[in-house]
Amino acid sequence: METDEDISRGNLLDGMPPMSCDGGIEGAVGTGSNDIGDMTFCMGNYISDFMKMMFTMRSHHMLTDVVLEVGNELFHVHKVVLAAGSPYFKAMFTSGLKESEMSRVRLQGVCPSAM
């Protein structure tokens, strides 16, 4: 299990492919000593790397804010991710339902393999 110190060192990024693109980071341009000019930064694999990091964080229960009980299994999840991807969860967590305040929610009628 990762500790806060491990996380601050960034070891969860180890083994992830480097992020780059053809443009890279363009150098600074300008005439004044405090003028760094315009810079362009591009991450060519951003979406893929973002999704990998979301999976890693969920797998390590990092910043998860609710546990779903489905059958005999527990799923540590991020409310914002569920709400963004599902009208059902959006309603559950944003409409003032009691589940929006709970740290553990039991889902009925769902099998663990569906999660």
C-alpha distances in whole Angstrom, upper triangle without the diagonal:
4,7,10,11,9,10,14,14,14,12,11,15,15,17,18,22,24,26,29,33,36,37,34,35,38,40,41,45,47,50,49,46,44,44,41,43,41,38,37,33,32,29,30,27,26,26,24,21,21,20,18,16,16,15,12,11,12,10,7,9,10,14,14,17,18,18,20,21,23,25,22,19,17,16,14,17,18,22,23,22,24,27,28,28,29,32,31,28,30,32,30,28,31,34,34,33,31,28,27,27,25,21,21,24,25,27,30,31,29,27,23,24,26,23
4,7,8,6,7,10,11,10,9,9,12,13,15,17,20,22,23,27,30,34,34,31,32,35,36,38,41,44,46,45,43,40,41,38,39,38,35,33,30,29,26,28,25,24,24,22,19,19,19,17,14,15,14,11,10,12,11,7,9,9,12,14,17,19,19,22,23,25,27,25,22,19,18,15,17,18,21,22,22,24,26,27,27,29,32,32,28,30,32,30,28,30,34,33,33,31,28,27,27,25,21,22,25,27,28,32,33,30,29,25,26,28,24
4,5,5,6,9,10,11,10,11,14,15,18,19,23,24,25,28,32,35,36,33,32,36,37,38,41,43,46,44,42,39,40,37,39,38,35,34,31,30,28,30,27,25,26,25,22,21,21,19,16,17,17,14,12,14,14,10,11,10,13,15,17,20,20,23,25,27,29,27,24,21,20,17,19,19,22,23,23,25,28,28,29,31,34,33,30,31,33,31,28,31,34,33,33,32,29,28,26,25,21,23,26,28,30,33,35,33,32,28,29,30,27
4,5,5,6,9,10,11,11,14,16,19,20,23,23,24,27,31,34,34,31,30,34,34,35,39,40,43,41,39,36,37,34,36,35,32,32,29,29,26,29,26,24,25,25,21,20,21,20,16,17,18,15,12,15,15,12,12,10,11,14,17,19,20,24,26,29,31,29,26,23,21,18,19,18,21,22,22,25,27,27,29,31,33,33,29,30,32,30,27,29,33,32,32,31,28,27,25,25,21,23,26,29,31,34,36,34,33,30,31,32,28
4,5,5,6,9,10,11,14,15,18,19,22,22,24,27,30,34,34,30,30,33,33,34,38,39,41,40,37,35,36,33,36,35,32,32,28,29,26,29,27,25,26,26,22,22,23,21,18,19,20,16,15,18,18,14,15,13,15,18,20,23,24,27,29,32,34,32,29,26,24,21,22,22,25,25,25,28,30,30,31,34,36,36,33,33,36,34,31,33,36,36,36,35,32,30,29,28,25,27,30,32,34,38,40,37,36,33,34,34,31
4,6,5,7,6,8,11,11,15,16,19,20,21,25,28,32,32,28,28,32,32,33,37,39,42,40,38,36,36,33,35,34,31,30,27,27,24,27,24,23,24,23,19,19,20,18,15,17,17,14,13,16,15,12,14,12,15,17,20,23,23,26,28,30,33,31,27,25,23,20,21,21,24,25,24,27,29,29,30,32,35,35,32,32,35,34,31,33,36,36,36,35,32,31,30,29,25,27,29,32,33,37,38,35,34,31,31,32,29
4,5,5,6,7,9,11,14,15,18,18,19,23,26,29,29,26,26,30,30,31,35,37,40,38,36,34,34,31,33,32,29,28,24,24,22,24,22,20,21,20,17,16,18,16,12,14,15,12,10,13,14,11,12,9,12,15,18,20,21,24,27,29,31,30,26,23,21,18,18,18,21,21,21,24,26,26,27,29,32,32,29,29,32,31,28,30,33,33,33,32,30,28,27,26,23,25,27,30,31,35,36,33,33,29,30,30,27
4,5,8,9,11,13,16,16,19,19,19,23,26,29,29,25,25,28,28,29,33,35,37,35,33,31,31,29,31,30,27,26,23,24,22,24,23,21,22,22,18,18,20,18,15,16,18,15,13,17,17,14,15,12,14,17,20,23,24,27,30,32,35,33,30,27,25,21,21,20,23,23,23,26,28,27,29,32,34,34,31,31,34,33,30,31,35,35,35,34,32,30,29,28,25,27,30,33,34,38,40,37,36,33,33,34,30
4,6,8,9,10,14,15,17,17,18,21,25,28,28,24,24,27,27,29,32,34,37,35,33,31,31,29,31,30,27,26,23,23,21,24,22,21,23,22,18,18,20,18,15,18,19,15,15,18,18,15,17,15,17,20,23,26,27,30,32,34,36,35,31,29,26,23,23,23,26,26,25,28,30,30,31,34,36,37,33,34,37,35,33,34,38,38,38,37,35,33,32,32,28,30,33,35,36,40,41,38,38,34,34,35,32
4,5,6,7,11,11,14,14,15,18,22,25,25,22,22,25,26,27,31,34,36,35,33,31,31,28,30,28,25,24,21,21,18,20,18,17,19,18,14,15,17,14,11,14,15,12,12,16,16,14,16,13,15,18,21,24,25,28,30,32,34,33,29,27,24,21,21,20,24,23,22,26,28,27,28,31,34,34,31,31,35,33,31,32,36,36,37,36,33,31,31,30,27,29,31,33,34,38,39,36,35,32,32,32,29
4,5,5,9,10,13,14,16,19,23,26,27,24,24,28,29,30,34,36,39,38,36,34,34,31,33,31,28,27,23,23,20,21,19,18,20,18,15,16,17,14,12,15,15,11,12,15,14,12,15,13,16,19,22,24,25,27,30,31,33,32,28,26,23,21,21,21,25,24,23,26,29,28,28,31,35,35,32,32,36,34,32,34,37,38,38,37,34,32,32,31,28,29,31,33,34,37,38,35,34,30,30,31,28
4,5,8,8,12,13,15,18,22,25,26,23,24,28,29,31,34,37,40,39,37,35,35,32,33,31,28,26,22,21,18,20,17,16,17,15,12,12,13,10,8,11,11,8,8,12,11,10,13,11,14,16,19,22,22,24,27,28,30,29,25,23,20,18,18,18,22,21,20,23,25,24,25,28,31,31,28,29,32,31,29,31,34,35,35,34,31,29,30,29,25,26,28,30,30,34,35,31,30,27,27,27,24
4,6,6,9,9,11,15,18,22,22,20,20,24,26,28,31,34,37,37,35,33,32,29,30,28,25,23,19,18,15,16,14,13,15,13,10,11,13,10,8,11,12,9,11,14,14,13,16,14,16,18,22,24,25,27,29,30,33,32,28,26,23,20,20,20,23,22,21,24,26,25,25,28,32,32,29,30,33,32,30,32,36,36,37,36,33,31,32,31,28,29,31,32,33,36,37,33,32,29,28,29,26
4,6,9,10,12,16,19,23,24,21,22,26,27,29,33,36,39,38,36,35,34,31,32,30,27,25,21,20,17,18,16,16,18,15,12,14,15,12,11,15,14,11,13,16,15,15,18,16,19,21,25,27,27,29,31,32,34,33,29,27,25,23,23,23,26,26,24,27,29,28,28,31,35,35,32,33,37,36,33,35,39,40,40,39,36,35,35,34,31,31,33,35,35,38,39,35,34,30,30,30,28
4,6,9,12,15,18,21,23,21,22,26,28,30,34,37,40,40,38,37,36,32,33,31,28,26,22,20,17,17,14,15,17,14,11,14,15,11,11,15,14,12,15,17,16,16,19,18,21,23,26,28,28,29,31,32,34,33,29,27,25,23,23,24,27,27,24,27,30,28,28,31,35,35,33,34,37,36,34,36,40,41,41,40,37,36,36,35,32,32,34,35,35,38,38,35,33,30,28,29,27
4,6,9,12,15,19,20,18,20,23,26,28,32,35,38,38,36,35,34,30,31,28,25,23,19,17,13,14,11,12,13,10,8,11,12,8,9,13,12,11,13,16,15,16,19,17,20,21,25,27,27,28,31,31,33,32,29,27,24,23,22,22,25,24,22,25,27,25,25,28,32,33,30,31,35,34,32,34,38,39,39,39,35,34,35,34,31,31,33,34,34,37,37,33,32,29,27,28,25
4,6,9,12,15,17,15,18,21,23,26,30,33,36,37,35,34,33,29,29,27,23,21,17,15,11,11,9,11,13,10,8,12,13,10,11,15,15,14,17,19,19,19,22,21,23,24,28,30,30,31,34,34,36,35,32,30,27,26,25,24,27,26,24,26,29,27,26,30,33,34,32,33,36,36,34,36,39,41,41,41,38,36,38,37,34,35,35,37,36,39,39,36,34,31,30,30,28
4,6,10,13,14,12,14,17,20,23,26,29,32,33,32,30,29,25,26,23,20,17,14,12,9,10,9,10,13,12,9,12,15,13,13,17,17,16,18,21,21,21,24,22,24,26,29,31,32,33,36,36,39,38,35,33,30,28,27,26,29,27,25,28,30,28,28,31,35,36,34,34,38,37,35,37,40,42,42,43,39,37,39,38,35,36,37,39,39,42,42,38,37,34,33,33,30
4,7,11,12,9,12,15,18,20,24,27,30,31,30,28,27,23,23,20,17,14,11,8,5,6,6,7,11,10,8,11,13,13,13,16,17,17,18,21,22,22,24,22,23,25,28,31,32,33,36,36,39,39,35,33,30,28,26,25,27,25,23,27,28,25,26,30,33,34,32,32,36,36,34,35,38,40,41,41,38,36,37,37,35,36,37,39,38,41,41,38,37,34,33,32,30
4,7,8,6,9,12,15,18,21,25,28,29,28,27,25,21,21,18,15,12,9,7,5,5,7,9,12,12,11,14,16,16,16,19,21,20,22,25,25,26,28,26,27,29,32,34,35,36,39,39,42,42,38,36,33,31,29,28,30,28,26,29,30,28,28,32,35,37,35,34,38,38,36,37,41,42,43,44,41,39,40,40,38,39,40,42,41,44,44,41,40,37,36,35,33
4,5,5,9,11,15,18,20,24,27,29,28,27,25,21,20,17,14,11,9,6,6,5,8,10,13,13,13,15,18,18,19,21,23,23,25,27,28,29,31,29,29,31,34,36,37,38,41,41,44,44,41,39,35,34,31,30,32,29,27,30,31,28,28,32,35,37,36,35,39,39,37,38,41,43,44,46,43,40,42,42,40,41,42,44,42,45,45,42,41,39,37,36,34
4,6,9,10,14,17,19,23,26,28,28,27,25,21,20,17,14,11,10,8,9,8,11,14,16,17,17,19,22,22,23,25,27,27,28,31,32,33,34,32,33,35,37,40,41,42,45,45,48,48,44,42,39,37,35,33,35,32,31,34,35,31,32,35,38,41,39,38,42,43,41,41,44,47,48,49,46,44,46,46,44,45,45,47,46,49,49,45,45,42,40,40,38
4,6,7,11,14,16,19,23,24,25,24,21,18,16,13,11,8,8,7,9,9,13,14,17,18,18,20,23,23,23,26,28,28,29,32,33,33,35,32,33,35,37,40,41,42,46,46,49,49,45,43,40,38,35,33,35,32,31,34,35,31,32,36,38,41,39,38,42,43,41,40,44,46,47,49,46,43,45,46,44,45,46,48,47,50,50,46,46,44,42,41,39
4,6,9,13,15,19,22,24,23,22,20,16,16,13,10,8,6,6,8,9,12,13,17,18,17,18,21,21,21,24,26,26,27,30,31,31,33,30,31,33,35,38,40,41,44,45,48,48,44,42,38,36,34,32,34,31,30,33,34,31,32,36,38,41,38,37,41,42,40,40,43,45,46,48,45,42,44,44,42,44,44,46,46,49,49,46,45,43,41,40,38
4,6,9,12,16,19,20,20,19,16,13,12,10,7,6,5,7,10,12,15,15,19,20,18,20,23,23,23,25,28,27,27,31,32,32,33,30,30,33,35,38,40,42,45,46,49,49,45,43,39,37,35,32,34,31,30,34,35,32,33,37,39,41,39,38,42,42,40,40,43,45,47,48,45,42,43,44,42,44,45,47,47,50,50,47,47,44,43,42,40
4,7,9,13,16,18,18,17,14,11,10,8,6,6,7,10,13,15,18,18,22,23,22,23,26,27,26,29,31,31,31,34,36,35,37,34,34,36,39,42,44,45,49,49,52,52,49,46,43,40,38,36,37,34,33,37,37,34,36,39,41,44,42,40,44,45,42,42,46,47,49,50,48,45,46,47,45,47,48,51,50,53,54,50,50,48,47,46,43
4,6,10,13,15,14,14,12,9,9,8,7,9,10,13,16,18,21,21,25,26,25,26,29,29,28,31,34,33,33,36,38,37,39,35,35,38,40,44,46,47,51,52,55,55,51,48,45,42,40,38,40,37,36,40,40,37,39,42,44,47,45,43,47,48,45,44,48,50,51,52,50,47,48,49,47,49,50,53,52,56,56,53,53,51,50,49,46
4,7,10,11,11,11,8,5,5,6,6,10,12,15,18,21,24,23,27,28,27,27,31,31,30,32,35,35,34,38,39,39,40,36,36,39,41,44,47,48,52,53,56,56,53,50,46,44,41,39,40,37,37,41,40,38,40,43,45,48,45,43,47,48,45,44,48,49,51,52,50,47,48,49,47,50,51,54,53,57,58,55,55,52,51,50,48
4,7,9,10,11,8,6,5,7,8,12,14,18,21,23,26,26,29,31,30,30,34,35,33,36,38,38,38,41,43,42,43,40,39,42,44,47,50,51,55,56,59,59,56,53,49,47,44,41,43,40,39,43,43,40,42,45,47,50,48,46,49,50,47,46,50,51,54,55,53,50,51,52,50,53,54,57,56,60,60,57,58,55,54,53,50
4,6,8,9,6,6,5,9,11,14,18,21,24,27,30,29,32,34,33,33,37,38,36,38,41,41,40,43,45,45,45,42,41,44,46,49,52,54,57,58,62,62,58,55,52,49,46,43,45,41,42,45,45,42,44,47,49,52,49,47,51,52,49,48,51,52,55,56,54,51,52,54,52,54,56,59,58,62,63,60,60,58,57,56,53
4,7,9,7,9,9,12,15,18,21,25,28,30,33,33,36,38,36,37,40,41,39,41,44,44,43,46,48,47,48,45,44,47,49,52,55,57,60,62,65,65,61,58,55,52,50,47,48,45,45,49,48,45,47,51,52,55,53,51,54,55,52,51,54,55,58,59,57,54,55,56,55,57,59,62,62,65,66,63,64,61,60,59,56
4,5,5,8,9,13,15,19,22,25,29,31,34,33,36,38,37,36,40,41,39,41,44,43,42,46,48,47,47,43,43,46,47,51,54,56,59,61,64,64,61,57,54,51,49,46,47,44,44,48,47,45,47,50,52,54,52,50,53,54,51,49,53,54,56,58,56,52,53,55,53,56,58,61,61,64,65,63,63,61,60,59,56
4,6,8,10,14,16,20,22,25,28,31,34,32,36,38,36,36,39,40,38,40,43,42,41,44,46,45,45,42,41,44,46,49,52,55,58,60,63,63,59,56,53,50,48,45,46,43,44,47,47,45,47,50,52,54,52,50,53,54,50,49,53,54,56,57,55,52,52,54,52,55,56,60,60,63,65,62,62,60,59,58,55
4,6,9,12,14,18,20,24,26,29,32,30,34,36,33,33,37,38,35,37,40,39,38,41,44,42,43,39,38,41,43,46,49,51,55,57,60,60,56,53,50,47,44,41,43,40,41,44,44,41,44,47,49,51,48,46,49,50,47,46,49,50,52,53,52,48,49,50,49,52,53,56,57,60,62,59,59,57,57,56,52
4,6,9,11,15,17,21,24,27,30,28,32,34,32,32,35,36,34,36,39,39,38,41,43,42,42,39,38,41,42,46,49,51,54,56,59,59,56,53,49,46,44,41,42,39,39,43,42,40,42,46,47,50,47,45,48,49,46,45,48,49,52,53,51,48,48,50,48,51,53,56,56,59,60,58,58,56,55,54,51
4,7,8,12,14,18,21,24,26,25,28,30,28,28,32,33,31,33,36,35,35,38,40,39,40,36,35,38,40,43,46,48,52,53,57,56,53,50,46,43,41,38,39,36,37,40,40,37,40,43,45,47,45,43,46,47,44,43,46,48,50,51,49,46,46,48,46,49,50,53,53,57,58,55,55,53,52,51,48
4,7,10,13,17,20,23,25,24,27,30,28,28,32,33,31,33,36,36,35,38,40,40,40,37,36,39,41,44,47,48,52,53,57,57,53,50,47,44,41,38,39,36,36,40,39,37,39,42,44,46,44,42,45,46,44,42,46,47,50,51,49,46,47,48,47,49,50,53,53,56,57,54,55,53,52,51,48
4,7,10,13,17,19,22,21,24,27,25,25,29,30,29,30,34,34,33,36,38,38,38,35,34,37,38,41,44,46,49,50,54,54,50,48,44,41,39,36,37,33,33,37,36,33,36,39,40,43,41,39,42,44,41,40,43,45,47,49,47,43,45,46,45,47,48,51,50,54,54,51,52,50,49,47,45
4,7,10,13,16,19,18,21,23,22,22,26,27,26,27,30,30,30,33,35,35,35,32,32,34,36,39,42,43,47,48,51,51,48,45,41,39,36,33,35,31,31,35,35,32,33,37,39,41,39,37,41,42,39,39,42,44,46,47,45,42,43,44,43,45,46,48,48,51,52,49,49,47,46,45,42
4,7,10,13,16,15,18,20,19,19,23,24,23,25,28,28,28,31,33,33,34,31,30,33,35,37,40,41,45,45,49,49,45,43,39,37,34,31,33,29,29,32,32,29,31,34,36,39,37,35,39,40,37,37,40,42,44,45,43,40,42,43,41,43,44,46,46,49,49,46,46,44,43,42,39
4,7,10,12,11,15,17,16,16,20,20,20,22,24,24,25,27,29,29,30,27,27,29,32,34,37,38,41,42,45,46,42,39,36,33,31,28,30,27,26,30,30,27,28,32,34,37,35,33,37,38,35,35,38,40,42,43,40,38,39,40,38,40,41,43,43,46,46,43,43,41,40,39,36
4,6,9,9,12,14,13,14,17,18,18,20,22,23,23,26,27,28,29,26,26,28,31,33,35,36,40,40,43,43,40,37,34,32,29,27,29,26,24,28,28,25,26,30,32,35,33,32,35,36,34,34,37,40,41,42,39,37,38,39,37,39,39,42,41,44,44,41,41,38,37,36,34
4,6,5,9,10,9,10,14,14,14,17,19,19,20,22,24,25,26,23,24,26,28,31,32,33,36,37,40,40,36,34,31,29,26,24,26,24,22,25,26,23,24,28,30,33,31,30,33,34,32,32,36,38,39,40,37,35,36,37,35,36,37,39,38,41,41,38,38,35,34,33,30
4,6,8,9,9,11,14,14,15,17,19,20,21,23,25,26,27,25,26,27,30,32,33,34,37,37,40,40,36,35,31,29,27,25,27,25,23,26,27,24,24,28,30,33,31,30,34,35,33,34,37,39,40,41,38,36,38,38,36,37,37,39,38,41,41,37,37,35,33,32,30
4,6,5,6,8,10,11,12,14,15,16,18,20,21,22,24,22,23,24,27,29,30,31,33,33,36,36,33,31,27,26,24,23,25,22,20,23,25,21,21,25,28,30,28,28,32,33,31,32,35,37,38,39,36,34,36,35,33,34,34,36,35,38,37,34,33,31,29,28,26
4,6,5,6,9,10,10,12,14,15,16,18,20,21,22,20,20,21,24,26,28,28,32,32,35,35,31,29,26,24,22,20,22,19,17,20,22,19,19,23,26,28,26,25,29,30,28,28,32,34,35,36,33,31,32,33,31,32,32,34,33,36,36,32,32,30,29,27,25
4,5,5,6,9,10,10,12,14,15,16,18,20,21,19,19,20,23,24,25,26,29,29,32,33,29,27,23,22,19,18,20,17,15,18,19,16,16,19,22,25,23,22,26,27,25,26,29,32,32,33,30,28,30,30,29,29,29,31,30,33,32,29,29,27,25,24,22
4,5,5,6,9,10,11,12,14,16,17,19,20,19,20,20,23,24,25,25,28,28,31,31,28,26,22,21,19,18,21,19,16,18,20,18,17,21,24,26,24,24,28,28,27,28,31,33,34,34,31,30,32,31,29,29,29,31,30,32,32,29,28,26,24,23,21
4,5,5,6,9,10,10,12,14,15,16,18,17,18,19,22,24,24,25,28,28,31,31,27,26,22,21,19,18,20,18,16,19,21,19,19,22,26,27,25,25,29,29,27,28,32,34,34,34,31,29,31,31,28,29,29,31,30,33,33,30,29,26,25,25,22
4,5,5,6,9,10,10,12,14,15,16,14,15,16,19,21,22,23,26,26,30,30,26,24,20,18,16,14,17,15,13,16,18,15,16,19,22,24,22,21,25,25,23,25,28,30,30,31,28,26,28,27,25,26,26,28,28,31,31,28,28,25,24,23,20
4,5,5,6,9,10,11,12,14,15,14,15,15,18,19,20,20,23,23,26,27,23,21,17,16,14,13,16,14,11,14,16,14,14,17,20,22,20,20,24,24,22,24,27,29,29,30,26,25,27,26,24,24,24,26,25,28,28,24,24,22,20,19,17
4,5,5,6,9,10,10,12,14,13,15,15,19,20,20,21,24,24,27,26,23,21,17,16,15,15,18,17,14,16,19,17,17,20,24,24,22,23,27,26,24,26,30,31,31,31,28,27,28,27,25,25,25,27,26,29,29,26,25,22,21,20,18
4,5,5,6,8,10,10,12,10,12,13,17,18,19,21,23,24,27,27,23,20,17,15,14,13,16,15,13,16,18,17,17,20,24,25,22,22,26,25,23,25,29,30,30,30,27,25,26,25,23,23,24,26,26,29,30,26,26,23,22,22,19
4,5,5,6,8,10,10,9,10,10,13,15,16,17,20,21,24,24,20,18,14,12,10,9,13,12,9,12,15,14,14,17,20,21,18,19,22,21,20,22,25,26,26,26,23,21,23,22,20,20,21,23,22,26,27,23,23,20,20,19,16
4,5,5,6,9,10,10,12,11,15,15,15,16,19,19,22,22,18,16,12,11,10,11,14,14,11,13,16,16,15,18,21,21,19,20,23,22,21,23,27,28,27,27,23,23,24,23,20,20,21,22,21,24,25,21,21,17,17,17,14
4,6,5,6,9,8,11,11,15,16,16,18,20,21,23,23,19,17,14,12,12,12,16,16,14,16,19,19,18,21,24,24,22,23,26,25,23,26,29,30,29,29,25,24,25,24,21,21,22,24,24,27,28,24,23,20,19,20,17
4,5,5,6,5,7,8,12,14,14,16,19,20,23,22,19,16,13,10,10,10,13,14,12,15,17,17,18,20,23,23,20,21,24,23,20,23,26,27,27,26,23,21,22,21,18,18,20,22,22,26,27,24,23,20,20,20,17
4,5,5,6,8,6,10,11,11,13,15,16,19,19,15,12,9,7,6,8,11,12,10,12,15,16,16,17,21,20,17,19,22,20,18,21,24,25,24,23,20,19,20,18,15,15,17,18,19,22,23,20,20,16,17,17,13
4,5,8,10,9,13,13,12,14,16,17,19,18,14,12,9,8,9,11,15,16,14,15,19,19,18,20,24,23,20,22,25,23,21,24,27,28,27,26,22,22,23,21,17,17,18,19,20,23,24,21,19,16,16,17,14
4,5,9,9,13,14,13,15,17,19,21,20,16,13,11,9,10,12,16,17,16,17,20,21,21,23,26,25,22,24,26,24,22,25,28,29,28,26,23,23,22,21,17,17,19,21,22,25,27,24,22,19,20,21,17
4,6,6,9,10,10,13,15,17,19,18,15,11,9,6,8,9,13,14,14,15,18,19,19,21,23,22,19,21,23,21,19,22,25,25,24,23,19,19,19,17,13,14,16,18,19,23,25,22,21,18,19,20,16
4,5,9,11,12,15,18,20,23,22,18,15,12,9,9,9,13,14,13,15,18,18,19,21,24,23,20,21,24,22,19,22,25,25,25,24,21,19,19,18,14,16,18,21,22,25,27,24,24,21,22,22,19
4,6,9,12,15,18,20,23,23,19,16,13,9,9,7,10,11,12,14,15,16,18,20,22,21,18,18,21,19,16,18,22,22,22,21,18,16,16,15,12,14,17,20,21,25,27,24,25,22,23,23,19
4,6,8,11,14,16,20,19,16,12,10,6,5,5,8,10,10,11,13,15,16,17,19,19,15,16,19,16,14,17,20,20,19,18,15,14,14,13,10,11,13,16,17,21,23,21,21,18,20,19,16
4,7,10,13,16,20,19,17,13,11,7,6,6,6,9,11,11,12,15,16,17,18,17,13,14,16,14,11,14,17,16,16,15,12,10,10,9,7,9,11,14,16,20,22,20,21,19,21,20,17
4,7,10,13,16,16,14,10,8,6,6,7,7,10,11,10,12,15,16,15,17,15,12,13,15,12,10,14,16,16,14,13,10,9,9,7,5,6,7,11,12,16,19,17,18,16,19,18,14
4,6,10,13,12,10,6,5,4,6,9,9,13,13,12,14,17,17,16,18,16,13,15,17,14,13,16,19,18,16,14,11,12,12,9,6,5,6,8,10,14,17,15,15,13,16,16,12
4,6,10,10,8,6,5,6,7,10,10,14,13,11,13,16,16,15,16,14,11,14,15,12,12,16,18,18,15,14,10,12,13,10,9,6,5,6,7,10,13,11,12,10,13,12,10
4,6,7,6,5,7,9,11,14,14,17,17,14,17,20,19,17,19,16,14,17,18,15,15,19,20,20,17,16,12,15,15,12,11,7,6,4,6,9,11,10,10,9,12,12,10
4,6,5,6,8,11,12,15,16,19,18,15,17,20,18,17,19,15,14,18,19,16,17,21,22,22,19,18,15,17,18,15,14,11,9,6,5,7,9,6,6,5,9,9,8
4,6,8,11,14,16,19,19,23,21,18,21,24,22,20,22,19,18,22,22,19,21,24,25,25,22,20,17,20,21,18,17,13,12,8,8,8,9,7,6,6,10,11,11
4,7,10,13,16,20,20,24,22,20,23,26,24,23,25,21,20,24,24,21,22,26,27,27,24,22,19,22,22,18,17,13,13,10,11,11,12,11,9,8,11,13,12
4,7,10,13,16,18,21,19,17,21,23,21,20,23,20,18,22,23,20,21,24,26,26,23,21,18,20,21,17,15,12,12,10,11,12,13,11,9,7,10,12,10
4,7,9,13,15,18,17,15,18,21,19,19,21,19,16,20,21,18,18,22,24,23,21,19,16,17,18,14,12,9,10,9,10,13,15,12,12,9,12,13,10
4,6,10,12,15,13,12,15,17,16,16,19,17,14,17,19,16,16,20,22,22,20,19,15,16,17,14,12,10,10,10,11,14,15,13,12,9,11,12,8
4,7,10,13,12,11,14,16,16,17,19,18,14,17,19,16,15,18,21,21,20,18,15,15,15,13,10,9,10,12,13,17,19,16,16,13,15,15,11
4,6,9,8,8,11,13,13,13,16,15,12,14,16,14,12,16,19,19,18,17,14,13,14,13,10,10,11,13,13,17,19,16,16,14,15,14,11
4,5,5,7,9,10,11,12,15,14,11,12,15,13,11,13,17,17,17,17,14,12,14,13,11,12,13,15,15,19,21,18,19,17,18,17,13
4,5,5,6,8,10,10,12,12,8,8,11,10,7,10,13,14,14,14,11,9,11,11,10,11,11,14,14,18,20,18,19,18,19,17,14
4,6,5,6,9,10,12,12,9,8,12,11,9,10,14,15,16,17,14,11,14,14,14,15,15,18,17,21,22,20,22,20,21,19,16
4,5,5,6,9,11,12,9,9,13,13,11,13,16,18,18,19,16,14,16,16,15,16,16,18,17,20,21,18,20,18,19,16,13
4,6,5,6,9,9,6,7,10,10,9,11,14,16,15,17,13,12,15,15,14,14,13,15,13,17,18,15,17,16,16,14,11
4,5,5,7,8,5,4,8,8,7,8,11,14,14,15,13,11,14,15,15,16,14,16,15,18,19,17,19,19,20,17,14
4,6,8,10,8,7,11,12,11,11,14,17,17,19,16,15,18,19,18,19,18,20,18,21,22,19,21,21,21,18,16
4,7,9,8,8,11,13,12,13,16,19,18,20,17,16,20,20,19,19,18,19,17,19,19,17,19,18,18,15,13
4,5,5,6,9,10,11,12,14,17,16,18,15,15,18,18,19,18,16,17,14,16,17,15,17,17,17,14,12
4,6,5,6,8,10,10,11,14,14,17,15,14,18,18,19,19,17,18,15,17,17,16,19,20,20,16,15
4,5,5,6,9,10,11,13,12,14,12,12,16,16,17,16,13,14,12,13,14,13,16,17,18,15,14
4,5,5,6,8,10,12,11,13,10,10,13,13,14,14,11,13,11,14,15,13,16,16,18,15,13
4,5,5,6,8,11,11,13,11,10,13,14,16,16,14,16,15,17,18,17,20,20,21,18,16
4,6,5,5,8,8,11,10,9,13,14,16,16,14,16,14,16,18,17,21,21,23,19,18
4,6,6,8,6,8,6,6,10,11,13,13,10,12,11,14,16,15,19,19,21,18,16
4,6,7,7,9,6,4,8,9,11,12,11,14,13,16,19,18,21,20,22,20,17
4,6,7,10,9,7,10,12,14,16,14,17,17,19,22,21,24,24,26,23,21
4,6,9,9,8,11,13,16,17,15,18,17,19,21,21,25,25,27,24,22
4,6,8,6,8,11,14,16,14,17,17,19,22,22,26,26,28,26,24
4,5,6,8,10,13,13,12,14,14,16,19,19,23,23,26,23,21
4,5,6,7,10,11,10,12,13,15,19,19,22,23,25,23,21
4,5,5,8,8,6,9,10,13,16,16,19,19,22,20,18
4,6,8,10,9,12,13,16,19,19,22,21,24,22,19
4,7,9,10,13,15,18,21,21,24,23,26,24,21
4,5,7,10,13,16,19,19,21,20,23,22,19
4,7,10,13,16,20,19,20,19,22,21,18
4,7,10,13,16,16,17,15,19,18,15
4,6,10,13,12,14,14,17,16,14
4,6,10,10,12,12,15,14,13
4,7,6,9,10,13,11,10
4,6,8,11,13,12,12
4,7,10,12,10,12
4,7,8,7,8
4,6,6,7
4,5,5
4,5
4
